[in-house]
Amino acid sequence: MVFWLAAITSFGIVYAAVPFMKKIAIRYGVVDRPGARKIHSLPVPLLGGTAIYVGTIVSLWLFTGVHDLTEAIAIGGLLIVAIGLLDDITKSRGIDFPVWPRIIVYTTAAIVPVVLDIRVLGLTNPGPGGMFIFPYWLSGVATVLWIFAMINMVNFIDGVDGLAAGVCMISSLTLFVAAFVKGNMDTAVLALIVFGACAAFLTYNFYPARIFMGDAGAAFLGYTLAVIAVQGTFKGTTFITTFIPFLALGVPIMDTLVVMMRRAMEGRELHKADKLHTHHVLMRWGLTQIQTVSFMYLLAIVFSLLSIVLLLAAG
């Protein structure tokens, strides 16, 4: 019951906080305005990510107390939400936010879990020899790269109403199963808290969206899911189960890899935003927003089921 109470609590907090954040966004003009890369025709309030952060942190504190995982999500998440809000506010004023401040902050946030000893420790040898422990530097670098990548990957898919929230909801439920099976109970609670937060936000964000989570929300969800994967599945994993988080987060990973390959083939700058993402392609093929999001949800479910099958097979 504790797991689902945590999910219900985060759902309730986010559901109550979103209208408040929406009013603030409208009052101060923090809105996502239509543009060449946008698919909406009217300004949409931002700041939804703040509600997701507050709901996640408060629920995590209530149900697991203060410990390394809570501190990692609270501190690293605060850094990400702060730079994301600055990015969102700047863009709402029609000014492009430079990439370097985000890179610095994302990297700093990714280091926070490592400092708190939330990191990839090594690989368990299924045969004789026990566990191969990574050198500390390799463990730290691998963890930072994974978290930094997931922050950006989830942010990249936040381009259609309800897409990022729905995909993260499916991924968090999958990571809950993995953490629960491995006995990482605090991590399992966090995964369900994220599930509840995403579900609540989705009630406002599904087409037609009444609010966006913005870079602050998408980057925070990417960060949190990455930390859950490290603590719940990567930390002391076998070679086979290494693939579980990659499958659980398969949609943002697949989308990013495809986009990066297409940008490289076309000679584009890898960090420049464009309309090469999977959701953009599907809509160019004639799918509506709801059809596009539904297809991506189905793809996320397939990846998640494969992840769970692999978890049980390795079991």
NORURMO-V194835 format. One record per residue. N is the residue number from 0. RES is the residue in one letter. PHI is phi in degrees with one decimal (NA if undefined). NEAR is the number of other C-alpha atoms within 8 Angstrom. Layout:
{{N	RES	PHI	NEAR} {N	RES	PHI	NEAR}}
//
This chain:
{{0	M	NA	4} {1	V	-59.5	7} {2	F	-58.2	9} {3	W	-75.3	8} {4	L	-63.9	8} {5	A	-63.9	15} {6	A	-64.9	15} {7	I	-66.0	10} {8	T	-64.0	12} {9	S	-64.2	16} {10	F	-58.6	15} {11	G	-63.0	9} {12	I	-64.7	12} {13	V	-65.4	15} {14	Y	-60.8	11} {15	A	-78.2	8} {16	A	-81.0	9} {17	V	-59.5	12} {18	P	-59.0	8} {19	F	-64.7	8} {20	M	-66.9	12} {21	K	-64.2	13} {22	K	-63.3	8} {23	I	-63.3	8} {24	A	-61.3	13} {25	I	-68.6	10} {26	R	-61.0	7} {27	Y	-102.6	6} {28	G	70.5	8} {29	V	-87.6	14} {30	V	-130.6	12} {31	D	-89.6	12} {32	R	-88.4	8} {33	P	-58.2	10} {34	G	-162.1	6} {35	A	-62.7	4} {36	R	-91.9	6} {37	K	-89.8	8} {38	I	-108.2	7} {39	H	-97.2	6} {40	S	-101.7	6} {41	L	-126.3	6} {42	P	-60.7	9} {43	V	-122.8	11} {44	P	-59.5	14} {45	L	-100.9	15} {46	L	76.3	18} {47	G	-62.7	15} {48	G	-62.9	16} {49	T	-63.4	12} {50	A	-63.5	13} {51	I	-63.7	13} {52	Y	-62.8	13} {53	V	-61.1	10} {54	G	-61.3	14} {55	T	-68.8	13} {56	I	-67.6	11} {57	V	-62.4	9} {58	S	-65.3	12} {59	L	-63.0	14} {60	W	-65.7	10} {61	L	-64.7	7} {62	F	-101.4	9} {63	T	-128.8	10} {64	G	78.8	8} {65	V	-97.9	8} {66	H	-155.7	7} {67	D	-58.7	10} {68	L	-65.4	11} {69	T	-60.3	13} {70	E	-64.9	10} {71	A	-62.9	12} {72	I	-70.5	12} {73	A	-67.6	9} {74	I	-75.7	10} {75	G	-61.9	14} {76	G	-64.1	14} {77	L	-64.4	10} {78	L	-59.8	11} {79	I	-68.5	14} {80	V	-64.8	16} {81	A	-61.9	9} {82	I	-69.4	12} {83	G	-67.1	14} {84	L	-64.2	12} {85	L	-61.1	8} {86	D	-62.0	11} {87	D	-62.6	15} {88	I	-65.6	10} {89	T	-62.3	11} {90	K	-65.9	11} {91	S	-66.9	12} {92	R	-93.1	7} {93	G	82.0	6} {94	I	-114.5	7} {95	D	-75.0	6} {96	F	-83.5	7} {97	P	-64.3	6} {98	V	-79.8	6} {99	W	-64.2	6} {100	P	-58.1	8} {101	R	-66.7	10} {102	I	-60.4	8} {103	I	-63.3	8} {104	V	-68.8	11} {105	Y	-59.6	12} {106	T	-65.8	10} {107	T	-61.4	9} {108	A	-63.0	13} {109	A	-68.8	15} {110	I	-77.5	10} {111	V	-53.9	11} {112	P	-60.5	15} {113	V	-62.5	12} {114	V	-60.3	7} {115	L	-89.5	8} {116	D	66.7	7} {117	I	-99.7	13} {118	R	-157.7	13} {119	V	-72.9	14} {120	L	-87.4	10} {121	G	165.3	12} {122	L	-121.8	12} {123	T	-84.9	11} {124	N	-81.5	11} {125	P	-66.6	6} {126	G	-99.3	5} {127	P	-68.3	5} {128	G	115.3	6} {129	G	67.5	8} {130	M	-109.5	9} {131	F	-89.9	9} {132	I	-88.8	7} {133	F	-70.0	10} {134	P	-57.5	6} {135	Y	-57.5	6} {136	W	-64.1	6} {137	L	-69.6	8} {138	S	-59.6	13} {139	G	-66.3	12} {140	V	-63.0	8} {141	A	-61.2	9} {142	T	-66.6	13} {143	V	-63.3	12} {144	L	-62.9	9} {145	W	-62.2	9} {146	I	-65.9	13} {147	F	-59.0	12} {148	A	-64.1	8} {149	M	-69.0	14} {150	I	-56.1	16} {151	N	-73.5	10} {152	M	-63.5	13} {153	V	-67.3	14} {154	N	-61.2	12} {155	F	-63.9	10} {156	I	-84.4	13} {157	D	-82.2	10} {158	G	-129.1	9} {159	V	-134.8	11} {160	D	-51.5	13} {161	G	83.4	12} {162	L	-70.1	14} {163	A	-63.3	13} {164	A	-62.9	12} {165	G	-68.3	12} {166	V	-65.0	12} {167	C	-65.9	12} {168	M	-63.4	13} {169	I	-66.2	13} {170	S	-63.7	13} {171	S	-65.5	13} {172	L	-65.6	11} {173	T	-66.0	12} {174	L	-67.8	16} {175	F	-61.6	13} {176	V	-59.1	10} {177	A	-63.2	13} {178	A	-66.1	14} {179	F	-64.6	10} {180	V	-60.8	7} {181	K	-84.2	8} {182	G	81.8	6} {183	N	-89.9	11} {184	M	-69.2	8} {185	D	-62.5	8} {186	T	-67.2	13} {187	A	-63.1	16} {188	V	-61.7	16} {189	L	-59.9	11} {190	A	-60.6	14} {191	L	-73.3	15} {192	I	-62.7	17} {193	V	-63.4	14} {194	F	-57.0	14} {195	G	-64.8	15} {196	A	-63.2	17} {197	C	-66.4	14} {198	A	-62.2	12} {199	A	-65.0	12} {200	F	-64.3	14} {201	L	-63.3	11} {202	T	-64.7	7} {203	Y	-101.7	10} {204	N	-103.6	14} {205	F	-68.8	10} {206	Y	-56.9	8} {207	P	-81.6	6} {208	A	-65.2	11} {209	R	-98.7	8} {210	I	-159.3	12} {211	F	-110.1	14} {212	M	-79.5	12} {213	G	68.3	13} {214	D	-60.9	13} {215	A	-60.1	18} {216	G	-74.3	16} {217	A	-64.8	15} {218	A	-66.4	15} {219	F	-64.4	14} {220	L	-64.5	12} {221	G	-60.8	15} {222	Y	-62.0	14} {223	T	-65.4	10} {224	L	-64.1	13} {225	A	-64.1	12} {226	V	-65.9	12} {227	I	-58.8	13} {228	A	-63.7	11} {229	V	-64.7	13} {230	Q	-74.8	13} {231	G	-93.1	14} {232	T	-133.9	17} {233	F	-74.9	14} {234	K	-72.4	12} {235	G	72.6	11} {236	T	-97.8	11} {237	T	-86.5	10} {238	F	-61.2	9} {239	I	-66.8	8} {240	T	-73.3	12} {241	T	-57.1	11} {242	F	-79.3	9} {243	I	-60.5	13} {244	P	-64.6	13} {245	F	-64.2	9} {246	L	-75.4	11} {247	A	-59.6	13} {248	L	-109.9	12} {249	G	-62.5	12} {250	V	-65.8	11} {251	P	-63.6	12} {252	I	-66.6	11} {253	M	-61.0	8} {254	D	-60.8	12} {255	T	-65.3	11} {256	L	-61.4	8} {257	V	-64.0	9} {258	V	-63.5	11} {259	M	-63.8	9} {260	M	-65.5	8} {261	R	-67.5	9} {262	R	-64.5	11} {263	A	-64.7	10} {264	M	-66.2	7} {265	E	-93.2	6} {266	G	72.2	6} {267	R	-86.7	8} {268	E	-70.7	7} {269	L	-65.5	7} {270	H	-93.3	4} {271	K	-79.1	6} {272	A	-69.0	4} {273	D	-152.4	6} {274	K	-117.6	7} {275	L	-101.4	8} {276	H	-69.2	13} {277	T	-56.1	8} {278	H	-66.1	12} {279	H	-65.9	9} {280	V	-62.9	10} {281	L	-61.4	10} {282	M	-72.4	11} {283	R	-66.5	7} {284	W	-75.5	6} {285	G	111.3	6} {286	L	-75.0	10} {287	T	-77.4	7} {288	Q	-60.3	10} {289	I	-64.9	8} {290	Q	-65.3	8} {291	T	-62.1	12} {292	V	-64.3	13} {293	S	-61.7	8} {294	F	-62.8	8} {295	M	-67.7	12} {296	Y	-60.8	12} {297	L	-61.0	8} {298	L	-63.4	9} {299	A	-63.4	15} {300	I	-65.5	9} {301	V	-61.4	8} {302	F	-59.4	13} {303	S	-66.2	15} {304	L	-64.0	8} {305	L	-61.9	9} {306	S	-62.3	14} {307	I	-68.4	12} {308	V	-59.5	8} {309	L	-64.3	11} {310	L	-61.3	11} {311	L	-68.6	7} {312	A	-66.3	6} {313	A	-79.1	7} {314	G	-42.8	4}}
//
